[in-house]
Amino acid sequence: MADTIKGKIEDAGEAAKNAAKNAGEAVKDGAEKLGDKAADAAHATGQAAKDAGQKLKDKSGA
């Protein structure tokens, strides 16, 4: 009987370990996607500022 209980406890521990690993991987993937989106947004903002500056420069005749 002790072996059965011990086996169940070990199985539960393994299941908890796998669940934690999967959750960690999901968080990592989400963070990477968010980082990519933030970088894209920053690039787009910088490009828009550059374009606006160029338009002002063109209008001023500089």
N, C-alpha and C positions, 0 to 999 in steps of 0.2 A: 504494500500500500504506500509506503514511503517513497518508493521509486516512482510510482504513478504521480504522486503529488509533486515530487521533485521535478519530474519531466514536465508537468504542466507549468510549474513556475519558470523553468528554463525556457519553455516555449513562449510563455508570456513575455519574458525578458527579451527574447529574440524579436518578437513581434514589435515590442516597444522600441527597440533599437532600430529596426527597419523603418518604422513610422517616423521616428525622429530624423533619420537620414533622408527619407523622402521629403519631409517638410523642409529640411535645410536646403536641399537641392532646389525645391520650388522657390524658396525665398531668394536664393542666389540667382536663379534664372530671372525672376522678377526684377531684382536689383540691376542686373545687367541690361535688361530691356529698358528700364527706366533711365539708366545712365546713357544708353544710346539715344533715347528720345531727347534727353536734356542736351546732349552734345549737338544733335541735329538742330534743335531749337536755337541754341546759342549761335551756331553757324549761320542759320537763316537770319537771325537778328543782326549779326555782324555784317552780313552781305547786304541787308536792307539799308543799314546805316551807311555803308560804303557807297551804295547806289545813290542814296539821297545826297550825300556829300558831293558826289560827282555831278549830279544834276545842278546843285547850287553853284558849283565851280563853273559848269558850262554856261549857266545863265549869267554869271557875273563877268564872263569873258576872260577869266584868268587862264 
